[in-house]
Amino acid sequence: MARDIMITLLGKPGCHLCEDARAVVERVARDLDVPWEERDITRSEQDTEQYWEQIPVTLINGVQHDFWRVDEARLRAAIANLR
């Protein structure tokens, strides 16, 4: 039985790297039938402090996977390893 998997993309409005990351995450999530969510770090003081210098940040099941850029092959491999 496959574990539940959730991809979370952390970013902020106006971030061009976040827009690029969103396209990759959307594609991978769709292709692998995995749910994903997006979180605006400016809505949380803790997220802002923790991730401001790293966005976009990709989490898999709440664990940081990537930051600045999302490597599609690496994201796909990480998800495959959880199944």
Backbone atoms as SQL, in Angstrom:
CREATE TABLE atoms (id INTEGER PRIMARY KEY, chain TEXT, resi INTEGER, resn TEXT, atom TEXT, x REAL, y REAL, z REAL);
INSERT INTO atoms VALUES
  (1, 'A', 1, 'MET', 'N', 0.847, -1.185, 0.000),
  (2, 'A', 1, 'MET', 'CA', 0.000, 0.000, 0.000),
  (3, 'A', 1, 'MET', 'C', 0.888, 1.243, 0.000),
  (4, 'A', 2, 'ALA', 'N', 0.611, 2.199, -0.859),
  (5, 'A', 2, 'ALA', 'CA', 1.398, 3.433, -0.955),
  (6, 'A', 2, 'ALA', 'C', 1.083, 4.347, 0.221),
  (7, 'A', 3, 'ARG', 'N', 2.122, 4.996, 0.688),
  (8, 'A', 3, 'ARG', 'CA', 1.943, 5.990, 1.752),
  (9, 'A', 3, 'ARG', 'C', 1.235, 7.209, 1.183),
  (10, 'A', 4, 'ASP', 'N', 0.541, 7.922, 2.057),
  (11, 'A', 4, 'ASP', 'CA', -0.036, 9.193, 1.645),
  (12, 'A', 4, 'ASP', 'C', 1.102, 10.160, 1.383),
  (13, 'A', 5, 'ILE', 'N', 1.000, 10.901, 0.301),
  (14, 'A', 5, 'ILE', 'CA', 2.043, 11.843, -0.085),
  (15, 'A', 5, 'ILE', 'C', 1.402, 13.198, -0.328),
  (16, 'A', 6, 'MET', 'N', 2.036, 14.252, 0.175),
  (17, 'A', 6, 'MET', 'CA', 1.563, 15.616, -0.050),
  (18, 'A', 6, 'MET', 'C', 2.769, 16.481, -0.388),
  (19, 'A', 7, 'ILE', 'N', 2.672, 17.194, -1.504),
  (20, 'A', 7, 'ILE', 'CA', 3.696, 18.167, -1.876),
  (21, 'A', 7, 'ILE', 'C', 3.197, 19.539, -1.438),
  (22, 'A', 8, 'THR', 'N', 4.059, 20.296, -0.793),
  (23, 'A', 8, 'THR', 'CA', 3.737, 21.663, -0.401),
  (24, 'A', 8, 'THR', 'C', 4.755, 22.594, -1.033),
  (25, 'A', 9, 'LEU', 'N', 4.252, 23.627, -1.679),
  (26, 'A', 9, 'LEU', 'CA', 5.107, 24.648, -2.280),
  (27, 'A', 9, 'LEU', 'C', 4.976, 25.916, -1.458),
  (28, 'A', 10, 'LEU', 'N', 6.085, 26.380, -0.908),
  (29, 'A', 10, 'LEU', 'CA', 6.112, 27.616, -0.130),
  (30, 'A', 10, 'LEU', 'C', 6.653, 28.732, -1.011),
  (31, 'A', 11, 'GLY', 'N', 5.948, 29.838, -1.040),
  (32, 'A', 11, 'GLY', 'CA', 6.379, 30.970, -1.849),
  (33, 'A', 11, 'GLY', 'C', 5.748, 32.252, -1.357),
  (34, 'A', 12, 'LYS', 'N', 5.806, 33.275, -2.193),
  (35, 'A', 12, 'LYS', 'CA', 5.175, 34.549, -1.867),
  (36, 'A', 12, 'LYS', 'C', 4.736, 35.224, -3.156),
  (37, 'A', 13, 'PRO', 'N', 3.789, 36.130, -3.071),
  (38, 'A', 13, 'PRO', 'CA', 3.330, 36.835, -4.259),
  (39, 'A', 13, 'PRO', 'C', 4.471, 37.615, -4.918),
  (40, 'A', 14, 'GLY', 'N', 4.452, 37.638, -6.258),
  (41, 'A', 14, 'GLY', 'CA', 5.435, 38.399, -7.002),
  (42, 'A', 14, 'GLY', 'C', 6.771, 37.713, -7.180),
  (43, 'A', 15, 'CYS', 'N', 6.892, 36.475, -6.794),
  (44, 'A', 15, 'CYS', 'CA', 8.145, 35.727, -6.870),
  (45, 'A', 15, 'CYS', 'C', 8.168, 34.940, -8.186),
  (46, 'A', 16, 'HIS', 'N', 9.039, 35.355, -9.120),
  (47, 'A', 16, 'HIS', 'CA', 9.070, 34.670, -10.423),
  (48, 'A', 16, 'HIS', 'C', 9.579, 33.234, -10.310),
  (49, 'A', 17, 'LEU', 'N', 10.497, 32.970, -9.386),
  (50, 'A', 17, 'LEU', 'CA', 10.956, 31.594, -9.194),
  (51, 'A', 17, 'LEU', 'C', 9.824, 30.715, -8.661),
  (52, 'A', 18, 'CYS', 'N', 8.947, 31.316, -7.863),
  (53, 'A', 18, 'CYS', 'CA', 7.800, 30.574, -7.327),
  (54, 'A', 18, 'CYS', 'C', 6.848, 30.184, -8.450),
  (55, 'A', 19, 'GLU', 'N', 6.676, 31.067, -9.419),
  (56, 'A', 19, 'GLU', 'CA', 5.822, 30.761, -10.566),
  (57, 'A', 19, 'GLU', 'C', 6.400, 29.586, -11.365),
  (58, 'A', 20, 'ASP', 'N', 7.719, 29.598, -11.568),
  (59, 'A', 20, 'ASP', 'CA', 8.379, 28.486, -12.266),
  (60, 'A', 20, 'ASP', 'C', 8.207, 27.191, -11.482),
  (61, 'A', 21, 'ALA', 'N', 8.397, 27.266, -10.167),
  (62, 'A', 21, 'ALA', 'CA', 8.278, 26.082, -9.312),
  (63, 'A', 21, 'ALA', 'C', 6.854, 25.542, -9.337),
  (64, 'A', 22, 'ARG', 'N', 5.875, 26.448, -9.333),
  (65, 'A', 22, 'ARG', 'CA', 4.467, 26.025, -9.356),
  (66, 'A', 22, 'ARG', 'C', 4.179, 25.190, -10.603),
  (67, 'A', 23, 'ALA', 'N', 4.700, 25.606, -11.745),
  (68, 'A', 23, 'ALA', 'CA', 4.468, 24.860, -12.981),
  (69, 'A', 23, 'ALA', 'C', 5.032, 23.446, -12.882),
  (70, 'A', 24, 'VAL', 'N', 6.212, 23.309, -12.309),
  (71, 'A', 24, 'VAL', 'CA', 6.835, 21.987, -12.158),
  (72, 'A', 24, 'VAL', 'C', 6.034, 21.134, -11.181),
  (73, 'A', 25, 'VAL', 'N', 5.690, 21.707, -10.028),
  (74, 'A', 25, 'VAL', 'CA', 4.947, 20.954, -9.011),
  (75, 'A', 25, 'VAL', 'C', 3.584, 20.522, -9.559),
  (76, 'A', 26, 'GLU', 'N', 2.890, 21.430, -10.242),
  (77, 'A', 26, 'GLU', 'CA', 1.593, 21.074, -10.828),
  (78, 'A', 26, 'GLU', 'C', 1.721, 19.904, -11.797),
  (79, 'A', 27, 'ARG', 'N', 2.727, 19.944, -12.654),
  (80, 'A', 27, 'ARG', 'CA', 2.927, 18.886, -13.649),
  (81, 'A', 27, 'ARG', 'C', 3.235, 17.546, -12.981),
  (82, 'A', 28, 'VAL', 'N', 4.163, 17.559, -12.032),
  (83, 'A', 28, 'VAL', 'CA', 4.546, 16.315, -11.350),
  (84, 'A', 28, 'VAL', 'C', 3.365, 15.755, -10.562),
  (85, 'A', 29, 'ALA', 'N', 2.671, 16.610, -9.837),
  (86, 'A', 29, 'ALA', 'CA', 1.527, 16.164, -9.037),
  (87, 'A', 29, 'ALA', 'C', 0.445, 15.555, -9.925),
  (88, 'A', 30, 'ARG', 'N', 0.179, 16.211, -11.039),
  (89, 'A', 30, 'ARG', 'CA', -0.836, 15.695, -11.977),
  (90, 'A', 30, 'ARG', 'C', -0.397, 14.348, -12.560),
  (91, 'A', 31, 'ASP', 'N', 0.847, 14.294, -13.043),
  (92, 'A', 31, 'ASP', 'CA', 1.340, 13.063, -13.675),
  (93, 'A', 31, 'ASP', 'C', 1.390, 11.886, -12.713),
  (94, 'A', 32, 'LEU', 'N', 1.729, 12.154, -11.453),
  (95, 'A', 32, 'LEU', 'CA', 1.877, 11.076, -10.473),
  (96, 'A', 32, 'LEU', 'C', 0.653, 10.913, -9.575),
  (97, 'A', 33, 'ASP', 'N', -0.392, 11.708, -9.860),
  (98, 'A', 33, 'ASP', 'CA', -1.639, 11.652, -9.084),
  (99, 'A', 33, 'ASP', 'C', -1.378, 11.829, -7.590),
  (100, 'A', 34, 'VAL', 'N', -0.667, 12.918, -7.281),
  (101, 'A', 34, 'VAL', 'CA', -0.308, 13.246, -5.904),
  (102, 'A', 34, 'VAL', 'C', -0.900, 14.620, -5.579),
  (103, 'A', 35, 'PRO', 'N', -1.522, 14.783, -4.421),
  (104, 'A', 35, 'PRO', 'CA', -2.053, 16.093, -4.078),
  (105, 'A', 35, 'PRO', 'C', -0.933, 17.086, -3.750),
  (106, 'A', 36, 'TRP', 'N', -1.237, 18.368, -3.967),
  (107, 'A', 36, 'TRP', 'CA', -0.270, 19.396, -3.607),
  (108, 'A', 36, 'TRP', 'C', -1.024, 20.618, -3.116),
  (109, 'A', 37, 'GLU', 'N', -0.301, 21.442, -2.396),
  (110, 'A', 37, 'GLU', 'CA', -0.859, 22.688, -1.879),
  (111, 'A', 37, 'GLU', 'C', 0.201, 23.766, -1.983),
  (112, 'A', 38, 'GLU', 'N', -0.261, 25.006, -1.962),
  (113, 'A', 38, 'GLU', 'CA', 0.667, 26.130, -1.999),
  (114, 'A', 38, 'GLU', 'C', 0.425, 26.983, -0.768),
  (115, 'A', 39, 'ARG', 'N', 1.516, 27.422, -0.147),
  (116, 'A', 39, 'ARG', 'CA', 1.422, 28.225, 1.074),
  (117, 'A', 39, 'ARG', 'C', 2.205, 29.521, 0.887),
  (118, 'A', 40, 'ASP', 'N', 1.559, 30.635, 1.152),
  (119, 'A', 40, 'ASP', 'CA', 2.163, 31.960, 1.076),
  (120, 'A', 40, 'ASP', 'C', 2.877, 32.235, 2.397),
  (121, 'A', 41, 'ILE', 'N', 4.212, 32.340, 2.353),
  (122, 'A', 41, 'ILE', 'CA', 4.973, 32.508, 3.593),
  (123, 'A', 41, 'ILE', 'C', 4.694, 33.850, 4.269),
  (124, 'A', 42, 'THR', 'N', 4.172, 34.824, 3.523),
  (125, 'A', 42, 'THR', 'CA', 3.906, 36.134, 4.128),
  (126, 'A', 42, 'THR', 'C', 2.688, 36.101, 5.044),
  (127, 'A', 43, 'ARG', 'N', 1.969, 35.009, 5.047),
  (128, 'A', 43, 'ARG', 'CA', 0.803, 34.874, 5.929),
  (129, 'A', 43, 'ARG', 'C', 1.156, 34.269, 7.290),
  (130, 'A', 44, 'SER', 'N', 2.418, 33.911, 7.459),
  (131, 'A', 44, 'SER', 'CA', 2.866, 33.310, 8.715),
  (132, 'A', 44, 'SER', 'C', 4.227, 33.885, 9.097),
  (133, 'A', 45, 'GLU', 'N', 4.300, 34.464, 10.279),
  (134, 'A', 45, 'GLU', 'CA', 5.569, 35.021, 10.752),
  (135, 'A', 45, 'GLU', 'C', 6.646, 33.935, 10.824),
  (136, 'A', 46, 'GLN', 'N', 6.276, 32.756, 11.283),
  (137, 'A', 46, 'GLN', 'CA', 7.230, 31.650, 11.387),
  (138, 'A', 46, 'GLN', 'C', 7.743, 31.229, 10.009),
  (139, 'A', 47, 'ASP', 'N', 6.825, 31.079, 9.043),
  (140, 'A', 47, 'ASP', 'CA', 7.244, 30.721, 7.682),
  (141, 'A', 47, 'ASP', 'C', 8.143, 31.799, 7.090),
  (142, 'A', 48, 'THR', 'N', 7.788, 33.057, 7.306),
  (143, 'A', 48, 'THR', 'CA', 8.589, 34.161, 6.778),
  (144, 'A', 48, 'THR', 'C', 9.996, 34.112, 7.341),
  (145, 'A', 49, 'GLU', 'N', 10.126, 33.948, 8.645),
  (146, 'A', 49, 'GLU', 'CA', 11.447, 33.884, 9.278),
  (147, 'A', 49, 'GLU', 'C', 12.247, 32.674, 8.776),
  (148, 'A', 50, 'GLN', 'N', 11.600, 31.546, 8.666),
  (149, 'A', 50, 'GLN', 'CA', 12.294, 30.303, 8.332),
  (150, 'A', 50, 'GLN', 'C', 12.672, 30.203, 6.852),
  (151, 'A', 51, 'TYR', 'N', 11.816, 30.702, 5.961),
  (152, 'A', 51, 'TYR', 'CA', 12.002, 30.410, 4.541),
  (153, 'A', 51, 'TYR', 'C', 12.282, 31.625, 3.640),
  (154, 'A', 52, 'TRP', 'N', 12.293, 32.837, 4.182),
  (155, 'A', 52, 'TRP', 'CA', 12.403, 34.047, 3.360),
  (156, 'A', 52, 'TRP', 'C', 13.554, 33.985, 2.356),
  (157, 'A', 53, 'GLU', 'N', 14.712, 33.518, 2.760),
  (158, 'A', 53, 'GLU', 'CA', 15.892, 33.500, 1.893),
  (159, 'A', 53, 'GLU', 'C', 15.944, 32.289, 0.961),
  (160, 'A', 54, 'GLN', 'N', 14.979, 31.378, 1.074),
  (161, 'A', 54, 'GLN', 'CA', 15.047, 30.128, 0.320),
  (162, 'A', 54, 'GLN', 'C', 13.947, 29.952, -0.721),
  (163, 'A', 55, 'ILE', 'N', 12.922, 30.763, -0.711),
  (164, 'A', 55, 'ILE', 'CA', 11.771, 30.497, -1.580),
  (165, 'A', 55, 'ILE', 'C', 12.143, 30.500, -3.051),
  (166, 'A', 56, 'PRO', 'N', 11.456, 29.693, -3.811),
  (167, 'A', 56, 'PRO', 'CA', 10.428, 28.747, -3.392),
  (168, 'A', 56, 'PRO', 'C', 11.038, 27.529, -2.703),
  (169, 'A', 57, 'VAL', 'N', 10.283, 26.990, -1.783),
  (170, 'A', 57, 'VAL', 'CA', 10.698, 25.799, -1.048),
  (171, 'A', 57, 'VAL', 'C', 9.668, 24.710, -1.323),
  (172, 'A', 58, 'THR', 'N', 10.143, 23.517, -1.567),
  (173, 'A', 58, 'THR', 'CA', 9.261, 22.377, -1.784),
  (174, 'A', 58, 'THR', 'C', 9.398, 21.425, -0.601),
  (175, 'A', 59, 'LEU', 'N', 8.261, 21.058, -0.025),
  (176, 'A', 59, 'LEU', 'CA', 8.212, 20.078, 1.056),
  (177, 'A', 59, 'LEU', 'C', 7.498, 18.837, 0.530),
  (178, 'A', 60, 'ILE', 'N', 7.937, 17.698, 0.978),
  (179, 'A', 60, 'ILE', 'CA', 7.208, 16.453, 0.726),
  (180, 'A', 60, 'ILE', 'C', 6.860, 15.885, 2.088),
  (181, 'A', 61, 'ASN', 'N', 5.562, 15.773, 2.333),
  (182, 'A', 61, 'ASN', 'CA', 5.071, 15.316, 3.635),
  (183, 'A', 61, 'ASN', 'C', 5.664, 16.140, 4.775),
  (184, 'A', 62, 'GLY', 'N', 5.790, 17.439, 4.548),
  (185, 'A', 62, 'GLY', 'CA', 6.252, 18.351, 5.587),
  (186, 'A', 62, 'GLY', 'C', 7.752, 18.438, 5.762),
  (187, 'A', 63, 'VAL', 'N', 8.508, 17.671, 4.978),
  (188, 'A', 63, 'VAL', 'CA', 9.966, 17.659, 5.079),
  (189, 'A', 63, 'VAL', 'C', 10.544, 18.418, 3.888),
  (190, 'A', 64, 'GLN', 'N', 11.463, 19.344, 4.168),
  (191, 'A', 64, 'GLN', 'CA', 12.031, 20.137, 3.086),
  (192, 'A', 64, 'GLN', 'C', 12.753, 19.254, 2.082),
  (193, 'A', 65, 'HIS', 'N', 12.406, 19.446, 0.815),
  (194, 'A', 65, 'HIS', 'CA', 12.979, 18.656, -0.274),
  (195, 'A', 65, 'HIS', 'C', 13.933, 19.507, -1.119),
  (196, 'A', 66, 'ASP', 'N', 13.501, 20.687, -1.530),
  (197, 'A', 66, 'ASP', 'CA', 14.278, 21.567, -2.409),
  (198, 'A', 66, 'ASP', 'C', 14.024, 23.012, -2.036),
  (199, 'A', 67, 'PHE', 'N', 14.905, 23.894, -2.516),
  (200, 'A', 67, 'PHE', 'CA', 14.651, 25.328, -2.405),
  (201, 'A', 67, 'PHE', 'C', 15.291, 26.033, -3.590),
  (202, 'A', 68, 'TRP', 'N', 14.839, 27.239, -3.836),
  (203, 'A', 68, 'TRP', 'CA', 15.214, 28.114, -4.965),
  (204, 'A', 68, 'TRP', 'C', 14.694, 27.613, -6.297),
  (205, 'A', 69, 'ARG', 'N', 15.003, 26.411, -6.672),
  (206, 'A', 69, 'ARG', 'CA', 14.517, 25.846, -7.936),
  (207, 'A', 69, 'ARG', 'C', 14.027, 24.420, -7.666),
  (208, 'A', 70, 'VAL', 'N', 13.007, 24.023, -8.400),
  (209, 'A', 70, 'VAL', 'CA', 12.491, 22.663, -8.260),
  (210, 'A', 70, 'VAL', 'C', 13.031, 21.846, -9.426),
  (211, 'A', 71, 'ASP', 'N', 13.791, 20.830, -9.104),
  (212, 'A', 71, 'ASP', 'CA', 14.320, 19.913, -10.109),
  (213, 'A', 71, 'ASP', 'C', 13.258, 18.836, -10.332),
  (214, 'A', 72, 'GLU', 'N', 12.668, 18.835, -11.522),
  (215, 'A', 72, 'GLU', 'CA', 11.552, 17.933, -11.792),
  (216, 'A', 72, 'GLU', 'C', 11.927, 16.464, -11.632),
  (217, 'A', 73, 'ALA', 'N', 13.059, 16.062, -12.166),
  (218, 'A', 73, 'ALA', 'CA', 13.477, 14.654, -12.071),
  (219, 'A', 73, 'ALA', 'C', 13.703, 14.262, -10.611),
  (220, 'A', 74, 'ARG', 'N', 14.303, 15.142, -9.858),
  (221, 'A', 74, 'ARG', 'CA', 14.570, 14.861, -8.439),
  (222, 'A', 74, 'ARG', 'C', 13.267, 14.750, -7.647),
  (223, 'A', 75, 'LEU', 'N', 12.287, 15.619, -7.949),
  (224, 'A', 75, 'LEU', 'CA', 10.995, 15.559, -7.277),
  (225, 'A', 75, 'LEU', 'C', 10.273, 14.254, -7.621),
  (226, 'A', 76, 'ARG', 'N', 10.289, 13.892, -8.885),
  (227, 'A', 76, 'ARG', 'CA', 9.652, 12.630, -9.299),
  (228, 'A', 76, 'ARG', 'C', 10.312, 11.429, -8.598),
  (229, 'A', 77, 'ALA', 'N', 11.630, 11.423, -8.535),
  (230, 'A', 77, 'ALA', 'CA', 12.350, 10.315, -7.892),
  (231, 'A', 77, 'ALA', 'C', 12.032, 10.235, -6.406),
  (232, 'A', 78, 'ALA', 'N', 11.953, 11.379, -5.744),
  (233, 'A', 78, 'ALA', 'CA', 11.644, 11.388, -4.309),
  (234, 'A', 78, 'ALA', 'C', 10.269, 10.816, -4.044),
  (235, 'A', 79, 'ILE', 'N', 9.302, 11.174, -4.881),
  (236, 'A', 79, 'ILE', 'CA', 7.953, 10.650, -4.712),
  (237, 'A', 79, 'ILE', 'C', 7.920, 9.149, -5.010),
  (238, 'A', 80, 'ALA', 'N', 8.606, 8.734, -6.047),
  (239, 'A', 80, 'ALA', 'CA', 8.645, 7.307, -6.387),
  (240, 'A', 80, 'ALA', 'C', 9.240, 6.492, -5.230),
  (241, 'A', 81, 'ASN', 'N', 10.211, 7.060, -4.537),
  (242, 'A', 81, 'ASN', 'CA', 10.839, 6.361, -3.416),
  (243, 'A', 81, 'ASN', 'C', 9.906, 6.218, -2.213),
  (244, 'A', 82, 'LEU', 'N', 8.877, 7.041, -2.158),
  (245, 'A', 82, 'LEU', 'CA', 7.915, 6.965, -1.049),
  (246, 'A', 82, 'LEU', 'C', 6.782, 5.988, -1.313),
  (247, 'A', 83, 'ARG', 'N', 6.685, 5.540, -2.528),
  (248, 'A', 83, 'ARG', 'CA', 5.564, 4.642, -2.885),
  (249, 'A', 83, 'ARG', 'C', 5.898, 3.204, -2.627);
